[in-house]
Amino acid sequence: MIEDIVLPQDKPITLCMYSGGLDSTAMLYKLLIVDHTPERHYHIHHVIIKNYQRRDIPEMMSAHDILADMKENAINPFTFSTSLIEYPTFNHRTLNDHDAFTFMAANMALLVPKINQVAYGLTKDDIGDTYSDRREKNSHIWNSIYGKHMDRVYPISHLTKRDAWDLLPSFYRRLTWSCREPVWKGNMAKPCGLCRPCKVIASFK
């Protein structure tokens, strides 16, 4: 059942775009458990991306378990919602996750006037030579929908992926799902060990 979420009207809201992976989980851990910001409400939105990769199910399970625990331990209040983007791929070319997040964030900002900040889980490693092109593309997506300025922040952009790994307690590390092409055996999914996120995380263990 899709519920109607009641958001506070007496606080500004930070919309946090969440995937269930290492980077966005480290961002949530910092915003909800490490930093104390009682003057702000956090709304976590999990964008479920469904395509031939079949990573949507393990990502949903990871997000559910992580947020259930954070609900018990967070020092800052938050609410949670999800959306589903299902699309075909062509020659194994997939939609960029950040483009999907920006599309959903801009639409949500239109619906909720109290949202005055959008947070993304990008690390220092993600901001490389191609980042300016990606950011320009995301700005086009944002402006075509929302049409005005929004404070878009990157709370862990000063951290490398290794730093993000070290920031998280081992319990949360185990729960994250970053694999792009899970290997399925029956109804159980395991990380492929071959995609870039799998190799990066393996190098930390």
QUIPE-V521366 format. One record per residue. N is the residue number from 1. RES is the residue in one small letter. PSI is psi in whole degrees, -180 to 180 (999 if undefined). D_FIRST is the distance of its C-alpha to the first C-alpha in whole Angstrom. Layout:
BEGIN
((N & RES & PSI & D_FIRST) (N & RES & PSI & D_FIRST))
END
This chain:
BEGIN
((1 & m & 135 & 0) (2 & i & 120 & 4) (3 & e & 160 & 6) (4 & d & 117 & 10) (5 & i & 128 & 12) (6 & v & 115 & 15) (7 & l & 149 & 18) (8 & p & 147 & 22) (9 & q & -3 & 24) (10 & d & 6 & 27) (11 & k & 149 & 27) (12 & p & 152 & 27) (13 & i & 132 & 24) (14 & t & 122 & 25) (15 & l & 118 & 22) (16 & c & 118 & 22) (17 & m & 125 & 21) (18 & y & 141 & 20) (19 & s & -23 & 21) (20 & g & -2 & 21) (21 & g & -179 & 25) (22 & l & -52 & 28) (23 & d & -49 & 29) (24 & s & -28 & 25) (25 & t & -40 & 25) (26 & a & -38 & 29) (27 & m & -47 & 28) (28 & l & -41 & 25) (29 & y & -42 & 28) (30 & k & -47 & 30) (31 & l & -37 & 28) (32 & l & -29 & 26) (33 & i & -37 & 29) (34 & v & -53 & 32) (35 & d & 143 & 33) (36 & h & 107 & 33) (37 & t & 72 & 31) (38 & p & -15 & 30) (39 & e & -4 & 31) (40 & r & 145 & 28) (41 & h & 143 & 24) (42 & y & 128 & 22) (43 & h & 120 & 19) (44 & i & 127 & 18) (45 & h & 119 & 16) (46 & h & 116 & 16) (47 & v & 114 & 17) (48 & i & 120 & 16) (49 & i & 119 & 19) (50 & k & 118 & 19) (51 & n & -162 & 22) (52 & y & -21 & 25) (53 & q & -24 & 25) (54 & r & 37 & 22) (55 & r & -3 & 22) (56 & d & -39 & 18) (57 & i & -52 & 17) (58 & p & -33 & 20) (59 & e & -41 & 19) (60 & m & -42 & 16) (61 & m & -41 & 17) (62 & s & -48 & 20) (63 & a & -42 & 18) (64 & h & -49 & 16) (65 & d & -40 & 19) (66 & i & -46 & 21) (67 & l & -31 & 19) (68 & a & -42 & 18) (69 & d & -41 & 22) (70 & m & -29 & 23) (71 & k & -33 & 21) (72 & e & -26 & 23) (73 & n & -9 & 26) (74 & a & 142 & 26) (75 & i & -11 & 28) (76 & n & 137 & 26) (77 & p & 146 & 23) (78 & f & 157 & 20) (79 & t & 172 & 16) (80 & f & 142 & 14) (81 & s & 169 & 12) (82 & t & 158 & 12) (83 & s & 158 & 12) (84 & l & 128 & 14) (85 & i & 114 & 17) (86 & e & 128 & 18) (87 & y & 155 & 22) (88 & p & 160 & 25) (89 & t & 160 & 28) (90 & f & 118 & 32) (91 & n & 39 & 34) (92 & h & 19 & 32) (93 & r & 129 & 32) (94 & t & 158 & 28) (95 & l & 138 & 27) (96 & n & 131 & 28) (97 & d & -42 & 25) (98 & h & -32 & 27) (99 & d & -43 & 27) (100 & a & -41 & 23) (101 & f & -43 & 22) (102 & t & -41 & 25) (103 & f & -48 & 23) (104 & m & -41 & 20) (105 & a & -43 & 22) (106 & a & -40 & 24) (107 & n & -39 & 21) (108 & m & -37 & 19) (109 & a & -32 & 23) (110 & l & -36 & 23) (111 & l & -29 & 20) (112 & v & 96 & 21) (113 & p & -24 & 25) (114 & k & -14 & 25) (115 & i & 115 & 24) (116 & n & 12 & 28) (117 & q & 138 & 28) (118 & v & 130 & 26) (119 & a & 137 & 27) (120 & y & 148 & 27) (121 & g & 61 & 28) (122 & l & 138 & 31) (123 & t & 174 & 34) (124 & k & -33 & 38) (125 & d & -26 & 38) (126 & d & -20 & 36) (127 & i & 82 & 38) (128 & g & -149 & 41) (129 & d & -31 & 43) (130 & t & 1 & 40) (131 & y & -39 & 38) (132 & s & -38 & 39) (133 & d & -43 & 39) (134 & r & -41 & 35) (135 & r & -38 & 35) (136 & e & -41 & 36) (137 & k & -45 & 34) (138 & n & -35 & 31) (139 & s & -37 & 33) (140 & h & -44 & 33) (141 & i & -48 & 29) (142 & w & -50 & 29) (143 & n & -32 & 31) (144 & s & -22 & 30) (145 & i & -55 & 27) (146 & y & -40 & 28) (147 & g & 3 & 31) (148 & k & 174 & 33) (149 & h & 145 & 33) (150 & m & 143 & 31) (151 & d & 101 & 32) (152 & r & 120 & 30) (153 & v & 159 & 31) (154 & y & 83 & 32) (155 & p & -22 & 32) (156 & i & 23 & 33) (157 & s & -14 & 35) (158 & h & -5 & 39) (159 & l & 145 & 38) (160 & t & 171 & 38) (161 & k & -34 & 36) (162 & r & -42 & 38) (163 & d & -41 & 38) (164 & a & -41 & 34) (165 & w & -47 & 34) (166 & d & -30 & 37) (167 & l & -37 & 35) (168 & l & 136 & 32) (169 & p & 154 & 32) (170 & s & -31 & 33) (171 & f & -46 & 29) (172 & y & -34 & 27) (173 & r & -44 & 30) (174 & r & -30 & 29) (175 & l & -22 & 25) (176 & t & 153 & 25) (177 & w & 116 & 25) (178 & s & -10 & 27) (179 & c & 136 & 28) (180 & r & -28 & 28) (181 & e & 76 & 28) (182 & p & 150 & 27) (183 & v & 124 & 29) (184 & w & 135 & 27) (185 & k & 104 & 29) (186 & g & -126 & 27) (187 & n & 20 & 23) (188 & m & 135 & 25) (189 & a & 140 & 25) (190 & k & 148 & 28) (191 & p & 142 & 30) (192 & c & -30 & 32) (193 & g & -3 & 35) (194 & l & -26 & 36) (195 & c & 165 & 34) (196 & r & -48 & 35) (197 & p & -39 & 32) (198 & c & -44 & 33) (199 & k & -38 & 37) (200 & v & -47 & 37) (201 & i & -38 & 35) (202 & a & -32 & 37) (203 & s & -15 & 40) (204 & f & -15 & 39) (205 & k & 999 & 39))
END
